[in-house]
Amino acid sequence: MHTLEMKKKGFIKNKVMEAIITRSVEKATLIPLTHVYQPTLESHGAWGVQGQRLPNVIYMVQFPFIEIFCCTCEWALRRNMWKHQIVVILTCTHISQEDIIHYYGTWYGSHCGGLGHMFVDP
């Protein structure tokens, strides 16, 4: 019954997206928490994540709690979810790695996006 209800809402497994998100979560967990910076007035409310390959670069993750959030890295600018966004979600919410993979690895999650759904949807 629960699975049927999920499918009605559009939660249909998307194996390609699930693989991409799984890899992004794996990479996000490798980022030390000391490289994640909380929002400040100077950052205009954006979280900062120090680059792993380019340590002198700080990627800015904006609006992590709403439908449309973005990061300044190239991957995210191409409208993809990437490790910088995921590490901010893992740092400042109760959402687990498994929930991120499950949600964004579905048609609904990859097309509708947004953390708002993760807080209210089953």
Secondary structure, DSSP 8 states (H G I E B T S, - for coil): -HHHHHHHTT--B-HHHHHHHHHHHHHHHTS-GGGEE---TTTTT-EEEE-SSSTT-EEEEE-TTSSS-EESSHHHHTT---HHHHHHHHHHSS--HHHHHHHHTBHHHHHH--HHHHHH--
